[in-house]
Amino acid sequence: MAEHRGGSQDRDKASDAGKKGGQHSGG
């Protein structure tokens, strides 16, 4: 999935933040 779209990068960043946040947060 190498789609260079503005939203793609945003989603990637959001996914990373969510994963990191989820790990830190007990959820």
C-alpha positions in Angstrom: 0.0 0.0 0.0 2.3 2.8 -1.2 -0.4 5.5 -1.7 1.2 8.9 -1.4 -1.9 10.8 -0.4 -2.2 13.7 2.1 -4.7 11.8 4.2 -2.4 8.7 4.0 0.4 10.4 6.0 -2.1 11.8 8.4 -3.6 8.4 9.0 -0.2 6.9 9.4 0.7 9.5 12.0 -2.6 9.0 13.8 -2.1 5.2 13.8 1.3 5.6 15.3 0.1 8.0 18.0 -2.9 5.7 18.7 -0.6 2.7 19.1 1.9 4.5 21.3 -0.9 6.1 23.3 -2.7 2.8 23.7 0.4 1.2 25.0 0.9 3.9 27.6 -2.8 4.1 28.4 -4.5 1.2 30.2 -7.4 1.6 27.9 
